[in-house]
Amino acid sequence: MVHCKNDPTDAENGLAGLPDEWKYALRILEDDTVPEAKRTSVFKKLKKIPTATLKKEMVIFKGGGKAELAKEELFRFLKDCSKQGSPEDFYDVIHKIGHGTYGDVYLAKDKSSNVEVALKQCSPVHAKTAYNFYLTEMVVLSVLSHANIVKSFACYYAAPLEAKTKPKLKDVQVPFLIMELMDGSLAEVLDFLDDEGSYLEANIVLFVIREILAGVSFLHKRGIFHRDLKSDNVLLGSNGSVKVADFGLAARFACPENEFHGLTGTTLWMAPEICRIETDVENGESGSHLLTYTYKADIWSIGIILIELLDGKPPYMDLWEKDEKLEIKRKIVHEPAIRPERKVSKGMNSIIEAMLNKDPSKRLDCVEILKNPVFNSAAKREQFAPFVQSMIESFNLNEK
């Protein structure tokens, strides 16, 4: 692995994992049939990309010879990123604590330090299709260190835990991530409150949103676009910590104007500019394949989390339970701007409007939103910690 301070036009060894703008530039600069004037213009434009997002924290891969790498080469990078051996050589796996789309999460304990960790394993069924999500998360977490970003300690590429009881899996290898152990997700807390008919106080809501904004601001400053922010991917600690997690869909951008294509994320938290890609296709509108979006889609998702914190659930949950995802997207695109059912203060409403503006160019970024004086009334971490602890105790009682 090398960092972005390396010359992105160095095609001799080949670079991968670059922002789309750099990939385009590489293709032009490598093509001898492109007129010299065009090549010079592209190179000058490339040099003008703001350097604020191109610091050493923005990792890329080296090798291959092309801007895009073949599947086999990505597997090689996955192995290169991983430690030697199996996670079971270094950790005692205790029991399963979670399940996701592509794998399971286990409670484990470091054999040398006795520190408990979360062990995330890719399912053997998805080993050949979901490896890229694990590779992305490995790379992103290996270079990020922030109080509001979940920590990663190690990664492995080894036989799945099930291989002990299923001999046919002994020759299969899957990715593992060793991460800090958190005490629950924001979604779990909100589900519990909904069952109890309760809700979060405004100062607690502001604290949680401020912490999420701080973490995502850190990502955006380093050219990382999360692309799947939701309450399930916000983890909580009994000490009051709030951390953004799950970077499998993350992408890089070289400058704020970089555009992305294709449907990415979870429907209820998707920004209108992403939902429009599918709704326009359904309506038969031409040019829908050219629709794009930027990192500002993350801001919309945080706005939906804010409504979730206020109302106990995200908008259109009734349609979600009926699996009417396309109808949800139509409403996000065509209905008036989403607002909470609960009455809120002018200050709270101002940050909701800043995040849930349907025009992404008018949507404020994290830094600007965090300047809002409404956050002066946010709870302190020590006020939030007992709240999380009581939620954890309630979960434990309900499980017994």
N, C-alpha and C positions, 0 to 999 in steps of 0.2 A: 504494500500500500504506500502511496505517496500523497502529498498534499497539493492543493490547488495553487500553491506558489510556484509549482513547476510550470514551464511554458506549455500552455494548452495546444500549441501548434506543433509540438514535438511528436510527429507521427511515426518516427522511426521505431519506437518501442510500442506505441499504441496506448491509448487511454480509454478507460471505460468508466461509467458511472457519472459522466459529465452532465451538466445542465443542457437542455435541448438547444439553446442558443450556441453553445460551444460545439455540439455535435454537428450542427448545420455548418458552422465555420470550418470545422475540420474537413467536412466533405468537399467544400469549395476549395480550400487550400491544398488538398491532396489531389485535386483534379487538374491535370496539366492542360486539359482542353478549355478550361475557363480562362477568358481574357485576363491579362495581367492587371488591367485597371479594376476589374471586378474583384480579383483576389486582394489587391491592395486596399480597396474600399472595405471589404469584409474584415481584413486584419485590423485596420484602423478602428473600425466599430468595436471589434472585440476588445481592443486595448482600452476603450472608453468605459467598459463595464465598471460600475462602482466597486472599489476594492473593499468596502466595508463588509460585504458578505463573503469575500473570498479569502478569509484567513485560514490558518492551518487547521481549524476545527472542521473544515468542510472536506471530508475525505473522498478520494476517488481511488479506483483500482488501476494498476499498471500491468500491461501485458496485452497480448492478443493481436495487435496490429491494426485494429479498426475501432471506430468510436462505439460500435455495438459489439458485444461479445456473444459468442455461441453458448448454448446451454452447457456444454461440457466445460468451457472455460469458467463459467460462473460457478459450477460445482467445484472446480479447482480453487477458486477464490474462497469459497465457503470452507473448504478444508484448510486453506492457508490461514484463515481467520481463527480457526479453532485450535484449542489446546490438545496436546497428545493424550491419548487414553480415553477412558469412559468416565462420565461424571460420577458413577458409582465407585470409582477408585478413590474419590476425594470427598464424597458426600453420602450420608446415610439417607435414603429415601424413606420417608415416614408414611405418608398417605396422600391421596389425590385431594386437592382443594378447589379445583376449578376445571372447566372444560370450555374450549373455544372452537371456532370453525375448523381450524387446522391441527388441533392438538389438545393436550391436557397440561395442567399445572399441578405440581406436587409440592408439598411441604418437605424440605430436606434440611439436613444439618451438616455443617462443615466438620469433617472428622478431626481436623487439627485445632480449630478454634471453638467448636461447639455453637457457632453462630447459626441461627436458623435462616434459611433462604427460600426463595421460590424457584423451583426448577421447571422450566417450560420446555416441553418436548413436542416436536412435530409428530403427528400420527403417521405410522408406517404407510397408511393408505395414501397420504398426501406427500410422501417423501420426495417424489419426482415432479410434483406440481407446485408445492408451496415453499420450496427451498428459497425462492427469491424473496419471499416475505421475511424469512428468518435472516437471510443475508443482509437485507436492508436494515432490519432492526439491530443486528449485530454491529454493523458499521456505524449507524447513527448513535447508538448508546455508547459505543467504545470511545467516542470523542466528545461526549456531552457531560458536563458536570455542573449541575445547578440544583438548588434546594427544591425546586418544583418539577424536577424531571426524575423519574425512577432510575435508580442506579443499576448498572450491569457489572457483574464481577468476572464472568468467564463465559466462554462458549465452547461447545464440543460437537464433534461429528462422529457418532458411534452407534452401536447397535441399540435399538429401542429397549426400554425397560421390560417390555413384554416378552423379549427374546428368551428370558429365563424359563417361561412356561410354554412358549410357542417356538419350538426348535426351528421351524421354517423361516423364522425372522432373524436367525443368528447371522445371516450374511447380508442383511439389510442395514443400511446406515441412515440415521436421521439427525437433524440439527437439534441441539439443546442450547438453552440460554439459562444462565444462573443469574438471578436478579435479587435485589433486596426484597425482603418479605414485608408486605403491607398488610393492614388489618381488615381491609374491605374496600369496596368500590362505592363511589357516590351513588350509583344506580341502586345498590343494595340498601343504602341508608334511605333513599327516597321511597323504595318499595316498602320498607318497614314503616316509615312515617305514613304512607298511604293506607296501609293496613290498620294503623292505629288511629286514622282520621286526624292526624296532626300535620304540622307544617313547620318550616324553618323560619326563625325570626329574621327580619330584614338585615340586621347587622351580621348575622351568620352568613346569609346569602352573599353579602358584599365581601366578606372575608374570603369565602371559597372562590368567588369569581375573580377577586384580585390575585389570588395565588395562581389560578389557571392562566390568567392574562400574563402574569410575570413569567411563567414557564414557557408559554407560547411566544412571548416577546423574545425570549432568549433564543428560541428555535429560529424565528424569522430573521433575527439579526445575523444568524449564521447560515442563512440561505436554505433552511429546512422547512418544508411545507408538510404538516402532519397528515392532512387529508381524511382523517377519520376521528375527529374529536366528538366525543359523546360521554354521557355520564358513566358508561361502563368502562371507559378508558381513563377515568380520573380516579386515582387510588388514594385512600386515606390511611393515616397512621394514628395509633392511640395517643401519640404525642401532639396531635393536632396538625400534622403535616398533610399537605395536599399536593399530589404529584401526577403529572401527565405521563401516560404509559401507552404501550402498543404502537410501535412505529413501523409496522409491517407494510403500510401503504404510503409511507413518507416518500417525498420527492425533493430534489434539490432545485433551487433557482439561483441564477447568477445575479439578477437584479429584479426589483419589484415588478417590472413590466412583463417579465417572462410569463408566457401563456401555456396552459395545459389543456389537453383534450381527453375526452372519454369519461364515462361514468365512474366515479370513485367515491367511496364512503358509505354511510348508512342512511337510508332514505329520510327518516324523520329529522336528521340533522343536516341534510344537504342544502346548500345554497341554491337560490333560484337559477343562477347562471349554469349550474351543473344539471339541475332537474330539467331545464329547458332543452338540453341535448336530446333527452329521450322523448319528451312531450312533443317536440317539433317533428321528430321522426314519425311518431304515431299519427300526427296530423298531416303527414306527407309534405311538409314544407321543405323546399329546396334550400341547400346550403347549411342544413342542420349539422352536417359533418364538420363544418368549419367553425362551429361555436366553440368558444374557449372560456377559460376562467383563470384566475390568478390565486396567489396565496391568501387573498382577501376572503376566500371561501371559508378559511379557518375561523375568521372573525364571526361570520354568520353562525357557524356551529357553536361557538361560545355563547352567542346570543340565545340560541335555543336551549343551551344548558342553563342559562340564567332563568328563562321562563320555566324550565323544569324545576329549578330550585324554588321558584315562587309558587307554582301551581301543583307541584308534586308529580307532574308528568309532562312530557313534551306535547306540543300541539299535534292533533290528528291521531292520537293514540287509539281512538275507536276504530279508525280505518286500518291502522297497523294490525290490530287484533283480528281483522277480517282479511288480512293479507292483500289489501287493495293499494299496493305500492304506487302504481301508476296514477291512481286518483289522488294520492297524497302529493305526488310531484306536480300534477296539474294545479292543485290548490295552492301549493307553494309559489308556483309561477304566476297564476292568474288572479288569485284572491288578494284582497287588501293586505297590507303588511301585518305580519303576525305580532300580536301583543298579548300580554298575560291576562288571565281572567281575574286575578287578584288585583285589588287596588294598590297602587304603589305611589311613592313620593315623586315629586318633580325631578329630584336628583336621580333616582333609580330609573325613571322613564327616560331621562336624557341619555343614559348609557345604553338602554335598550334600543333607542332610536339610532344611536351611533353604530351599533352592531348589526341591527336588522334592517338596514337600508337596502332595498332591492337593487339599487344601483351600486355595484361594487366600487366604482370610482369615488363615490361619496361616503363609503363605509370607512370609518376611522380605523387606524391600525392600533395595535396593543399599546404602544407608547403613548399615543394621544389619548386613548380611553383612560389609561391609568392616571392621567393628570386631572381627571374630574374630581372636584372636591367632595363628591358624595362618598368617596372611599375613606374620608376622614372619620366617618361614623362606623366603619367596619369593625367587627369584633377582633380582638387580639388572639394570637395563637393559643395562649394559655386559657382563654375563654372557650375556645373551640375544642380543645383537648378533652375536657370532661364530657362534652357532648358526644364526641366520637366514642369515648370509653363506655358511656351508657348504652350507646347503640350496639357496641360489640357484646356487652353483657346480655343485652336483650336477645341478640342473635343466638348466643350460646344457650340461653334458657329455652328458646323456642326449638332448638335442635335436640334438646334432651328429652 
